[in-house]
Amino acid sequence: MPADREMNRDPHPSNPPQTTGTLESRLIVLVPILVGVTVILSAWRMLLGVAVISGLGWAWKQYQQKEQQRLSSLNALFYQLIQDNQGRLTALDFAMRGDISGTEAQEYLEERAREFAAGYEITDNGGMVYCFSSIKLPERYQTIDVVSVPAMSEPKAPKAVAPKKRRVVLPPPMNQTELATRLGVHPTTVSKNKNKPEFLDWSREKDPAGFAWTYAPATKQFFAIESEGDRKPK
């Protein structure tokens, strides 16, 4: 009997499972979804990059505008102080009036001193005064004083005018290495002689332009002086 049952079975069933068709239908649905997700992720990254670059560009533009406004404000203050103080200005005064740090004030004045070939003066306590005696103020910073015209009088004999003294442009302040290079000696030689009383005469003999040099302990710099009567800062 079991053998008859085995012989009666159909070796080729009429309804096989439809696994292949189901898999293809799933792939048809999943592929567009995966493509869409990939496109969205790529577009999101691109948009994020564009947004970051745009933000950085805007921030840089704002920074440049603020720096330009700040520089214009410092320039106006500089010309005003020069006019009020007859061309003499210290880094401390400029820092206090401009509400900036001392280092920033000194860097600004050093740049202006190179631009206008300003001179320097050393005070008794080692401070430095910038002298802009030859500066010509821009028209927008000049003030106009209205004065009355006096009545015409008989012409007087012209007075003798003393010849103007030629203004000497002093070299900028230097550190020990820079001064040693200018004088043609080793930096240790400058260090050994900087506090000696004869340093003025010694440096004048070594200087190619004949300037005497003095050392300011407060700034640790050397300053050229114009005459022998200038005193060395304490």
Salt bridges, closest charged atoms under 4 A:
GLU6 OE2 - ARG9 NH1 3.59
GLU67 OE1 - ARG70 NH1 3.65
GLU104 OE2 - ARG70 NH2 1.15
GLU111 OE2 - ARG112 NH2 3.65
GLU115 OE1 - ARG112 NH2 2.71
GLU121 OE1 - ARG88 NH1 2.81
ASP124 OD2 - ARG231 NH2 2.76
ASP201 OD1 - ARG204 NH1 3.02
ASP207 OD1 - ARG182 NE 2.49
GLU228 OE2 - ARG204 NH1 3.90
